[in-house]
Amino acid sequence: MAQTTTSDIAAHERTYRGFLTLLKWGTGTVVVVLCLMGLFMVRG
């Protein structure tokens, strides 16, 4: 079994934080787009 080093763990944590940031912004973008679609498509 491979051993993990401190630098491997640090790289993993950076990657995971980046993934969570992307997930947060992506989800927020989808929510905004859906709200705008609901606002303009129902009125139009």
N, CA, C, O and CB atoms as a CASP TS submission, in Angstrom:
PFRMAT TS
TARGET T0000
AUTHOR 0000-0000-0000
METHOD Language model
MODEL 1
PARENT N/A
ATOM      1  N   MET     1       0.841  -1.174   0.000  1.00  0.00           N
ATOM      2  CA  MET     1       0.000   0.000   0.000  1.00  0.00           C
ATOM      3  C   MET     1       0.891   1.244   0.000  1.00  0.00           C
ATOM      4  O   MET     1       1.917   1.289   0.678  1.00  0.00           O
ATOM      5  CB  MET     1      -0.960  -0.005   1.220  1.00  0.00           C
ATOM      6  N   ALA     2       0.486   2.232  -0.760  1.00  0.00           N
ATOM      7  CA  ALA     2       1.266   3.465  -0.866  1.00  0.00           C
ATOM      8  C   ALA     2       1.064   4.323   0.377  1.00  0.00           C
ATOM      9  O   ALA     2      -0.006   4.335   0.987  1.00  0.00           O
ATOM     10  CB  ALA     2       0.873   4.255  -2.133  1.00  0.00           C
ATOM     11  N   GLN     3       2.116   5.032   0.726  1.00  0.00           N
ATOM     12  CA  GLN     3       2.022   5.918   1.876  1.00  0.00           C
ATOM     13  C   GLN     3       1.753   7.333   1.389  1.00  0.00           C
ATOM     14  O   GLN     3       2.289   7.770   0.372  1.00  0.00           O
ATOM     15  CB  GLN     3       3.315   5.865   2.731  1.00  0.00           C
ATOM     16  N   THR     4       0.924   8.028   2.123  1.00  0.00           N
ATOM     17  CA  THR     4       0.651   9.422   1.772  1.00  0.00           C
ATOM     18  C   THR     4       1.602  10.322   2.541  1.00  0.00           C
ATOM     19  O   THR     4       1.918  10.080   3.705  1.00  0.00           O
ATOM     20  CB  THR     4      -0.827   9.799   2.074  1.00  0.00           C
ATOM     21  N   THR     5       2.041  11.349   1.869  1.00  0.00           N
ATOM     22  CA  THR     5       2.924  12.313   2.511  1.00  0.00           C
ATOM     23  C   THR     5       2.155  13.591   2.784  1.00  0.00           C
ATOM     24  O   THR     5       1.019  13.756   2.341  1.00  0.00           O
ATOM     25  CB  THR     5       4.165  12.598   1.638  1.00  0.00           C
ATOM     26  N   THR     6       2.776  14.477   3.506  1.00  0.00           N
ATOM     27  CA  THR     6       2.132  15.742   3.838  1.00  0.00           C
ATOM     28  C   THR     6       1.823  16.545   2.584  1.00  0.00           C
ATOM     29  O   THR     6       0.776  17.187   2.499  1.00  0.00           O
ATOM     30  CB  THR     6       3.012  16.558   4.778  1.00  0.00           C
ATOM     31  N   SER     7       2.726  16.513   1.609  1.00  0.00           N
ATOM     32  CA  SER     7       2.480  17.274   0.382  1.00  0.00           C
ATOM     33  C   SER     7       1.326  16.679  -0.412  1.00  0.00           C
ATOM     34  O   SER     7       0.587  17.414  -1.068  1.00  0.00           O
ATOM     35  CB  SER     7       3.744  17.317  -0.482  1.00  0.00           C
ATOM     36  N   ASP     8       1.157  15.357  -0.367  1.00  0.00           N
ATOM     37  CA  ASP     8       0.019  14.738  -1.044  1.00  0.00           C
ATOM     38  C   ASP     8      -1.293  15.173  -0.404  1.00  0.00           C
ATOM     39  O   ASP     8      -2.269  15.457  -1.098  1.00  0.00           O
ATOM     40  CB  ASP     8       0.142  13.210  -1.014  1.00  0.00           C
ATOM     41  N   ILE     9      -1.307  15.221   0.913  1.00  0.00           N
ATOM     42  CA  ILE     9      -2.519  15.623   1.621  1.00  0.00           C
ATOM     43  C   ILE     9      -2.826  17.092   1.342  1.00  0.00           C
ATOM     44  O   ILE     9      -3.988  17.454   1.156  1.00  0.00           O
ATOM     45  CB  ILE     9      -2.370  15.382   3.139  1.00  0.00           C
ATOM     46  N   ALA    10      -1.810  17.932   1.312  1.00  0.00           N
ATOM     47  CA  ALA    10      -2.016  19.358   1.028  1.00  0.00           C
ATOM     48  C   ALA    10      -2.559  19.550  -0.383  1.00  0.00           C
ATOM     49  O   ALA    10      -3.453  20.368  -0.600  1.00  0.00           O
ATOM     50  CB  ALA    10      -0.698  20.144   1.200  1.00  0.00           C
ATOM     51  N   ALA    11      -2.025  18.803  -1.336  1.00  0.00           N
ATOM     52  CA  ALA    11      -2.517  18.904  -2.716  1.00  0.00           C
ATOM     53  C   ALA    11      -3.952  18.411  -2.802  1.00  0.00           C
ATOM     54  O   ALA    11      -4.767  18.992  -3.519  1.00  0.00           O
ATOM     55  CB  ALA    11      -1.618  18.099  -3.679  1.00  0.00           C
ATOM     56  N   HIS    12      -4.264  17.353  -2.083  1.00  0.00           N
ATOM     57  CA  HIS    12      -5.629  16.829  -2.077  1.00  0.00           C
ATOM     58  C   HIS    12      -6.600  17.847  -1.490  1.00  0.00           C
ATOM     59  O   HIS    12      -7.691  18.047  -2.024  1.00  0.00           O
ATOM     60  CB  HIS    12      -5.697  15.516  -1.284  1.00  0.00           C
ATOM     61  N   GLU    13      -6.210  18.486  -0.401  1.00  0.00           N
ATOM     62  CA  GLU    13      -7.081  19.481   0.221  1.00  0.00           C
ATOM     63  C   GLU    13      -7.293  20.686  -0.685  1.00  0.00           C
ATOM     64  O   GLU    13      -8.400  21.221  -0.749  1.00  0.00           O
ATOM     65  CB  GLU    13      -6.498  19.931   1.552  1.00  0.00           C
ATOM     66  N   ARG    14      -6.242  21.126  -1.390  1.00  0.00           N
ATOM     67  CA  ARG    14      -6.389  22.238  -2.344  1.00  0.00           C
ATOM     68  C   ARG    14      -7.352  21.851  -3.460  1.00  0.00           C
ATOM     69  O   ARG    14      -8.212  22.645  -3.844  1.00  0.00           O
ATOM     70  CB  ARG    14      -5.014  22.639  -2.939  1.00  0.00           C
ATOM     71  N   THR    15      -7.213  20.648  -3.975  1.00  0.00           N
ATOM     72  CA  THR    15      -8.090  20.186  -5.048  1.00  0.00           C
ATOM     73  C   THR    15      -9.532  20.109  -4.567  1.00  0.00           C
ATOM     74  O   THR    15     -10.451  20.513  -5.280  1.00  0.00           O
ATOM     75  CB  THR    15      -7.632  18.818  -5.569  1.00  0.00           C
ATOM     76  N   TYR    16      -9.731  19.593  -3.360  1.00  0.00           N
ATOM     77  CA  TYR    16     -11.078  19.456  -2.817  1.00  0.00           C
ATOM     78  C   TYR    16     -11.713  20.824  -2.580  1.00  0.00           C
ATOM     79  O   TYR    16     -12.896  21.019  -2.857  1.00  0.00           O
ATOM     80  CB  TYR    16     -11.048  18.654  -1.512  1.00  0.00           C
ATOM     81  N   ARG    17     -10.919  21.778  -2.063  1.00  0.00           N
ATOM     82  CA  ARG    17     -11.443  23.133  -1.872  1.00  0.00           C
ATOM     83  C   ARG    17     -11.824  23.767  -3.205  1.00  0.00           C
ATOM     84  O   ARG    17     -12.846  24.445  -3.302  1.00  0.00           O
ATOM     85  CB  ARG    17     -10.412  24.010  -1.150  1.00  0.00           C
ATOM     86  N   GLY    18     -11.010  23.550  -4.224  1.00  0.00           N
ATOM     87  CA  GLY    18     -11.337  24.063  -5.551  1.00  0.00           C
ATOM     88  C   GLY    18     -12.602  23.444  -6.098  1.00  0.00           C
ATOM     89  O   GLY    18     -13.417  24.128  -6.717  1.00  0.00           O
ATOM     90  N   PHE    19     -12.772  22.138  -5.872  1.00  0.00           N
ATOM     91  CA  PHE    19     -13.985  21.456  -6.314  1.00  0.00           C
ATOM     92  C   PHE    19     -15.213  22.024  -5.618  1.00  0.00           C
ATOM     93  O   PHE    19     -16.237  22.261  -6.261  1.00  0.00           O
ATOM     94  CB  PHE    19     -13.881  19.954  -6.053  1.00  0.00           C
ATOM     95  N   LEU    20     -15.121  22.242  -4.317  1.00  0.00           N
ATOM     96  CA  LEU    20     -16.261  22.792  -3.582  1.00  0.00           C
ATOM     97  C   LEU    20     -16.594  24.208  -4.045  1.00  0.00           C
ATOM     98  O   LEU    20     -17.766  24.574  -4.134  1.00  0.00           O
ATOM     99  CB  LEU    20     -15.973  22.788  -2.081  1.00  0.00           C
ATOM    100  N   THR    21     -15.570  25.000  -4.338  1.00  0.00           N
ATOM    101  CA  THR    21     -15.800  26.354  -4.847  1.00  0.00           C
ATOM    102  C   THR    21     -16.500  26.306  -6.197  1.00  0.00           C
ATOM    103  O   THR    21     -17.450  27.051  -6.437  1.00  0.00           O
ATOM    104  CB  THR    21     -14.472  27.123  -4.963  1.00  0.00           C
ATOM    105  N   LEU    22     -16.029  25.430  -7.078  1.00  0.00           N
ATOM    106  CA  LEU    22     -16.662  25.280  -8.388  1.00  0.00           C
ATOM    107  C   LEU    22     -18.100  24.804  -8.246  1.00  0.00           C
ATOM    108  O   LEU    22     -18.985  25.282  -8.956  1.00  0.00           O
ATOM    109  CB  LEU    22     -15.867  24.302  -9.257  1.00  0.00           C
ATOM    110  N   LEU    23     -18.338  23.875  -7.343  1.00  0.00           N
ATOM    111  CA  LEU    23     -19.681  23.364  -7.113  1.00  0.00           C
ATOM    112  C   LEU    23     -20.602  24.465  -6.601  1.00  0.00           C
ATOM    113  O   LEU    23     -21.748  24.572  -7.037  1.00  0.00           O
ATOM    114  CB  LEU    23     -19.647  22.202  -6.124  1.00  0.00           C
ATOM    115  N   LYS    24     -20.102  25.281  -5.676  1.00  0.00           N
ATOM    116  CA  LYS    24     -20.898  26.371  -5.105  1.00  0.00           C
ATOM    117  C   LYS    24     -21.272  27.390  -6.179  1.00  0.00           C
ATOM    118  O   LYS    24     -22.435  27.774  -6.296  1.00  0.00           O
ATOM    119  CB  LYS    24     -20.128  27.061  -3.964  1.00  0.00           C
ATOM    120  N   TRP    25     -20.284  27.828  -6.962  1.00  0.00           N
ATOM    121  CA  TRP    25     -20.553  28.822  -7.997  1.00  0.00           C
ATOM    122  C   TRP    25     -21.414  28.247  -9.115  1.00  0.00           C
ATOM    123  O   TRP    25     -22.272  28.943  -9.657  1.00  0.00           O
ATOM    124  CB  TRP    25     -19.245  29.355  -8.569  1.00  0.00           C
ATOM    125  N   GLY    26     -21.195  27.004  -9.458  1.00  0.00           N
ATOM    126  CA  GLY    26     -22.002  26.364 -10.499  1.00  0.00           C
ATOM    127  C   GLY    26     -23.457  26.245 -10.084  1.00  0.00           C
ATOM    128  O   GLY    26     -24.360  26.509 -10.877  1.00  0.00           O
ATOM    129  N   THR    27     -23.682  25.846  -8.836  1.00  0.00           N
ATOM    130  CA  THR    27     -25.047  25.724  -8.327  1.00  0.00           C
ATOM    131  C   THR    27     -25.719  27.091  -8.272  1.00  0.00           C
ATOM    132  O   THR    27     -26.882  27.230  -8.650  1.00  0.00           O
ATOM    133  CB  THR    27     -25.048  25.071  -6.931  1.00  0.00           C
ATOM    134  N   GLY    28     -24.997  28.088  -7.807  1.00  0.00           N
ATOM    135  CA  GLY    28     -25.552  29.437  -7.760  1.00  0.00           C
ATOM    136  C   GLY    28     -25.907  29.963  -9.138  1.00  0.00           C
ATOM    137  O   GLY    28     -26.938  30.613  -9.314  1.00  0.00           O
ATOM    138  N   THR    29     -25.058  29.685 -10.114  1.00  0.00           N
ATOM    139  CA  THR    29     -25.321  30.123 -11.485  1.00  0.00           C
ATOM    140  C   THR    29     -26.578  29.467 -12.037  1.00  0.00           C
ATOM    141  O   THR    29     -27.398  30.129 -12.673  1.00  0.00           O
ATOM    142  CB  THR    29     -24.125  29.807 -12.386  1.00  0.00           C
ATOM    143  N   VAL    30     -26.732  28.176 -11.800  1.00  0.00           N
ATOM    144  CA  VAL    30     -27.919  27.460 -12.280  1.00  0.00           C
ATOM    145  C   VAL    30     -29.177  28.024 -11.626  1.00  0.00           C
ATOM    146  O   VAL    30     -30.196  28.192 -12.296  1.00  0.00           O
ATOM    147  CB  VAL    30     -27.798  25.945 -11.991  1.00  0.00           C
ATOM    148  N   VAL    31     -29.121  28.315 -10.336  1.00  0.00           N
ATOM    149  CA  VAL    31     -30.280  28.875  -9.637  1.00  0.00           C
ATOM    150  C   VAL    31     -30.650  30.234 -10.225  1.00  0.00           C
ATOM    151  O   VAL    31     -31.829  30.505 -10.455  1.00  0.00           O
ATOM    152  CB  VAL    31     -29.993  29.006  -8.125  1.00  0.00           C
ATOM    153  N   VAL    32     -29.667  31.083 -10.468  1.00  0.00           N
ATOM    154  CA  VAL    32     -29.937  32.407 -11.038  1.00  0.00           C
ATOM    155  C   VAL    32     -30.532  32.280 -12.436  1.00  0.00           C
ATOM    156  O   VAL    32     -31.496  32.972 -12.763  1.00  0.00           O
ATOM    157  CB  VAL    32     -28.648  33.250 -11.086  1.00  0.00           C
ATOM    158  N   VAL    33     -29.966  31.403 -13.263  1.00  0.00           N
ATOM    159  CA  VAL    33     -30.478  31.217 -14.628  1.00  0.00           C
ATOM    160  C   VAL    33     -31.914  30.711 -14.590  1.00  0.00           C
ATOM    161  O   VAL    33     -32.754  31.188 -15.354  1.00  0.00           O
ATOM    162  CB  VAL    33     -29.585  30.231 -15.420  1.00  0.00           C
ATOM    163  N   LEU    34     -32.211  29.756 -13.717  1.00  0.00           N
ATOM    164  CA  LEU    34     -33.576  29.240 -13.625  1.00  0.00           C
ATOM    165  C   LEU    34     -34.551  30.306 -13.146  1.00  0.00           C
ATOM    166  O   LEU    34     -35.679  30.378 -13.634  1.00  0.00           O
ATOM    167  CB  LEU    34     -33.623  28.041 -12.691  1.00  0.00           C
ATOM    168  N   CYS    35     -34.130  31.133 -12.196  1.00  0.00           N
ATOM    169  CA  CYS    35     -34.998  32.220 -11.732  1.00  0.00           C
ATOM    170  C   CYS    35     -35.266  33.225 -12.843  1.00  0.00           C
ATOM    171  O   CYS    35     -36.399  33.671 -13.021  1.00  0.00           O
ATOM    172  CB  CYS    35     -34.370  32.929 -10.528  1.00  0.00           C
ATOM    173  N   LEU    36     -34.228  33.582 -13.590  1.00  0.00           N
ATOM    174  CA  LEU    36     -34.413  34.518 -14.698  1.00  0.00           C
ATOM    175  C   LEU    36     -35.290  33.918 -15.793  1.00  0.00           C
ATOM    176  O   LEU    36     -36.121  34.616 -16.374  1.00  0.00           O
ATOM    177  CB  LEU    36     -33.059  34.925 -15.278  1.00  0.00           C
ATOM    178  N   MET    37     -35.110  32.642 -16.075  1.00  0.00           N
ATOM    179  CA  MET    37     -35.963  31.977 -17.070  1.00  0.00           C
ATOM    180  C   MET    37     -37.417  31.991 -16.612  1.00  0.00           C
ATOM    181  O   MET    37     -38.320  32.260 -17.403  1.00  0.00           O
ATOM    182  CB  MET    37     -35.492  30.521 -17.313  1.00  0.00           C
ATOM    183  N   GLY    38     -37.638  31.701 -15.337  1.00  0.00           N
ATOM    184  CA  GLY    38     -38.996  31.720 -14.813  1.00  0.00           C
ATOM    185  C   GLY    38     -39.601  33.106 -14.871  1.00  0.00           C
ATOM    186  O   GLY    38     -40.784  33.258 -15.175  1.00  0.00           O
ATOM    187  N   LEU    39     -38.811  34.108 -14.586  1.00  0.00           N
ATOM    188  CA  LEU    39     -39.296  35.480 -14.591  1.00  0.00           C
ATOM    189  C   LEU    39     -39.644  35.947 -16.000  1.00  0.00           C
ATOM    190  O   LEU    39     -40.723  36.497 -16.221  1.00  0.00           O
ATOM    191  CB  LEU    39     -38.258  36.404 -13.979  1.00  0.00           C
ATOM    192  N   PHE    40     -38.744  35.734 -16.951  1.00  0.00           N
ATOM    193  CA  PHE    40     -38.942  36.272 -18.290  1.00  0.00           C
ATOM    194  C   PHE    40     -39.774  35.377 -19.193  1.00  0.00           C
ATOM    195  O   PHE    40     -40.442  35.885 -20.094  1.00  0.00           O
ATOM    196  CB  PHE    40     -37.622  36.517 -18.927  1.00  0.00           C
ATOM    197  N   MET    41     -39.762  34.086 -18.991  1.00  0.00           N
ATOM    198  CA  MET    41     -40.522  33.196 -19.870  1.00  0.00           C
ATOM    199  C   MET    41     -41.991  33.148 -19.477  1.00  0.00           C
ATOM    200  O   MET    41     -42.850  32.975 -20.342  1.00  0.00           O
ATOM    201  CB  MET    41     -39.931  31.790 -19.841  1.00  0.00           C
ATOM    202  N   VAL    42     -42.300  33.297 -18.198  1.00  0.00           N
ATOM    203  CA  VAL    42     -43.697  33.278 -17.761  1.00  0.00           C
ATOM    204  C   VAL    42     -44.373  34.587 -18.140  1.00  0.00           C
ATOM    205  O   VAL    42     -45.533  34.595 -18.552  1.00  0.00           O
ATOM    206  CB  VAL    42     -43.795  33.041 -16.236  1.00  0.00           C
ATOM    207  N   ARG    43     -43.648  35.697 -18.001  1.00  0.00           N
ATOM    208  CA  ARG    43     -44.207  37.000 -18.354  1.00  0.00           C
ATOM    209  C   ARG    43     -44.345  37.171 -19.862  1.00  0.00           C
ATOM    210  O   ARG    43     -45.291  37.795 -20.343  1.00  0.00           O
ATOM    211  CB  ARG    43     -43.338  38.111 -17.789  1.00  0.00           C
ATOM    212  N   GLY    44     -43.386  36.605 -20.607  1.00  0.00           N
ATOM    213  CA  GLY    44     -43.339  36.816 -22.047  1.00  0.00           C
ATOM    214  C   GLY    44     -44.374  36.036 -22.735  1.00  0.00           C
ATOM    215  O   GLY    44     -44.479  36.095 -23.960  1.00  0.00           O
TER
END
